[in-house]
Amino acid sequence: MLVRLGHSKDVVAGQMRVFDVAGTKVNVASVDGHLYAFDDTCTHMGCSLGKGTLDDTTVTCSCHGSQFDVTSGAVLRGPAKQPVRTHLVQVDGGNLLVEA
């Protein structure tokens, strides 16, 4: 099921924004004209990835430095061992839609 989060322009190019999707914090990143959605919670210690940094398609957790690929959720650098869950994201008529 897709849920409307807002307008596609709500996520600035090269940045991330965290939304609440049915009680789950979902982070949406805008990279090179593409939007990627993933759980906002680092799988290492539960910190918000939205407080971290985005460098191209890599998000770095501000707590302990774990890195994840926003396109797939894969761990690029620990200490996290588990990937973050990704979500389908679509733009329809300017509306930002994310899989709940």
SERO-4910 file (N, C-alpha, C, O; in steps of 0.05 Angstrom, whole numbers):
BEGIN
 pado doro    nc1    nc2    nc3   cac1   cac2   cac3    cc1    cc2    cc3    oc1    oc2    oc3
  Met    A     17    -24      0      0      0      0     18     25      0     36     27     16
  Leu    A     12     43    -18     27     68    -20     13     90     -3    -11     92     -4
  Val    A     29    105     11     19    127     29     30    153     19     54    155     13
  Arg    A     13    173     17     23    200      9     37    213     32     25    216     54
  Leu    A     61    223     28     76    236     49     75    266     46     78    281     65
  Gly    A     72    275     21     72    304     16     79    308    -14     71    292    -31
  His    A     93    330    -20    100    336    -47    129    327    -52    145    327    -33
  Ser    A    135    319    -76    162    309    -82    183    330    -77    206    323    -72
  Lys    A    175    355    -78    194    377    -73    200    381    -43    217    397    -36
  Asp    A    186    366    -26    191    368      3    218    357     11    227    362     33
  Val    A    230    341     -7    257    330     -1    276    344    -20    276    340    -44
  Val    A    294    360     -8    313    376    -23    335    359    -35    345    340    -22
  Ala    A    343    365    -59    365    350    -72    390    348    -55    399    369    -44
  Gly    A    401    324    -52    425    320    -36    420    318     -6    439    317      9
  Gln    A    394    318      2    388    317     30    368    295     36    358    281     18
  Met    A    363    291     62    344    271     72    322    285     88    326    306     99
  Arg    A    299    272     89    277    281    106    263    257    118    258    237    104
  Val    A    257    258    144    244    236    157    214    241    159    205    263    166
  Phe    A    198    220    153    169    221    154    159    199    172    173    178    175
  Asp    A    135    202    183    123    181    198    103    167    179     85    179    169
  Val    A    108    141    175     91    125    157     78    103    174     91     83    180
  Ala    A     53    107    182     39     87    197     54     79    222     55     55    229
  Gly    A     66     98    236     80     93    261    109     85    258    123     80    278
  Thr    A    119     83    233    147     77    228    161    101    216    150    114    198
  Lys    A    184    108    227    200    131    216    213    121    190    229    102    190
  Val    A    207    135    168    219    129    142    234    153    133    224    176    133
  Asn    A    258    148    124    276    169    114    275    169     84    277    148     72
  Val    A    271    192     72    271    195     43    295    212     35    298    235     45
  Ala    A    312    201     18    336    215      8    333    222    -21    323    206    -37
  Ser    A    342    246    -29    342    254    -57    371    255    -67    387    271    -57
  Val    A    377    238    -86    404    236    -97    403    236   -127    390    218   -139
  Asp    A    415    255   -140    417    257   -169    390    253   -183    388    239   -203
  Gly    A    370    266   -172    344    266   -185    327    241   -178    305    238   -188
  His    A    337    223   -161    323    199   -153    316    201   -123    331    212   -108
  Leu    A    293    190   -116    285    189    -88    288    160    -78    280    141    -92
  Tyr    A    299    157    -54    302    131    -41    290    132    -13    294    151      1
  Ala    A    276    111     -6    263    110     21    273     86     36    276     64     25
  Phe    A    279     90     62    289     68     79    282     74    108    277     97    115
  Asp    A    282     53    124    276     57    153    297     76    164    320     75    158
  Asp    A    287     94    181    305    115    193    322    104    216    339    119    226
  Thr    A    317     80    225    331     70    248    355     53    241    353     33    227
  Cys    A    378     61    251    403     46    247    400     19    260    391     17    283
  Thr    A    408     -2    246    405    -29    257    426    -36    278    425    -58    289
  His    A    445    -18    283    465    -24    303    455    -17    331    454    -35    348
  Met    A    447      8    336    438     16    363    412     32    363    404     43    383
  Gly    A    399     33    339    373     46    338    373     76    335    353     89    339
  Cys    A    396     88    329    397    117    325    383    125    299    380    109    281
  Ser    A    375    150    298    362    161    274    382    166    252    402    181    257
  Leu    A    378    154    229    397    160    206    392    188    195    410    199    182
  Gly    A    369    199    201    364    227    192    382    247    206    385    269    196
  Lys    A    394    240    228    413    257    242    441    254    231    459    268    239
  Gly    A    444    234    213    471    229    202    476    246    177    463    267    173
  Thr    A    494    237    161    502    252    137    497    235    112    499    210    113
  Leu    A    490    248     90    486    236     65    508    244     46    512    268     42
  Asp    A    522    225     35    543    231     15    538    213     -9    543    189     -9
  Asp    A    527    225    -30    518    210    -54    497    190    -44    476    199    -34
  Thr    A    501    164    -48    481    145    -40    488    131    -13    477    110     -7
  Thr    A    506    143      2    515    131     27    505    149     50    511    173     51
  Val    A    491    137     69    483    151     94    500    140    116    504    116    119
  Thr    A    511    159    132    528    151    155    514    158    180    506    181    184
  Cys    A    511    139    198    498    143    224    516    161    241    540    156    243
  Ser    A    503    180    254    518    199    271    527    187    297    545    198    311
  Cys    A    515    164    305    522    153    332    548    137    331    566    142    348
  His    A    551    118    313    575    101    314    588     97    286    606     81    283
  Gly    A    578    112    266    591    112    240    584     90    221    596     87    200
  Ser    A    563     74    227    555     54    208    546     68    183    535     90    183
  Gln    A    551     55    160    543     66    134    525     47    119    529     22    120
  Phe    A    505     58    105    486     42     90    483     54     62    485     78     59
  Asp    A    478     37     43    472     45     16    442     51     15    426     33     19
  Val    A    434     76      9    406     83      9    390     70    -14    366     69    -13
  Thr    A    404     60    -34    390     48    -57    381     19    -50    361     10    -62
  Ser    A    395      6    -32    390    -22    -26    386    -28      3    376    -49     11
  Gly    A    396    -10     21    395    -14     49    420    -30     59    422    -34     84
  Ala    A    437    -38     41    460    -55     49    479    -40     67    483    -16     65
  Val    A    491    -55     85    512    -45    103    538    -41     87    547    -60     74
  Leu    A    549    -17     87    574    -12     73    597    -12     93    620    -18     86
  Arg    A    591     -4    118    612     -4    139    598     -8    166    577      5    171
  Gly    A    609    -24    183    598    -29    209    605     -7    228    618     13    221
  Pro    A    595    -10    253    590    -35    266    564    -49    260    560    -72    268
  Ala    A    545    -36    246    520    -49    239    525    -74    223    544    -74    206
  Lys    A    510    -95    228    513   -120    212    489   -126    195    491   -140    175
  Gln    A    465   -115    202    441   -119    188    434    -95    170    438    -72    178
  Pro    A    424   -100    146    416    -77    129    392    -63    140    377    -74    156
  Val    A    387    -39    130    362    -25    136    342    -32    115    349    -37     92
  Arg    A    316    -33    123    295    -40    104    290    -17     85    288      6     94
  Thr    A    287    -22     60    281     -2     40    251     -3     34    238    -23     39
  His    A    241     19     23    213     21     16    210     31    -13    227     47    -22
  Leu    A    190     21    -27    184     31    -53    176     60    -51    160     68    -33
  Val    A    186     77    -68    179    106    -68    172    113    -97    185    106   -116
  Gln    A    150    129    -99    141    138   -126    132    167   -124    125    177   -103
  Val    A    133    180   -148    123    207   -150    100    205   -171    104    195   -193
  Asp    A     77    215   -163     53    214   -180     41    242   -180     29    250   -161
  Gly    A     44    256   -203     32    283   -204     44    302   -184     30    320   -175
  Gly    A     69    298   -176     82    314   -156     78    304   -128     92    314   -109
  Asn    A     60    285   -123     56    273    -97     78    253    -91     85    236   -108
  Leu    A     89    254    -67    109    235    -58     95    212    -44     81    216    -24
  Leu    A     98    188    -55     85    164    -45    106    144    -36    125    139    -50
  Val    A    101    132    -13    120    112     -2    104     87      7     82     90     18
  Glu    A    115     64      3    103     39     12    103     38     42    123     42     55
  Ala    A     80     32     53     77     30     82     85      2     91     84     -4    115
***
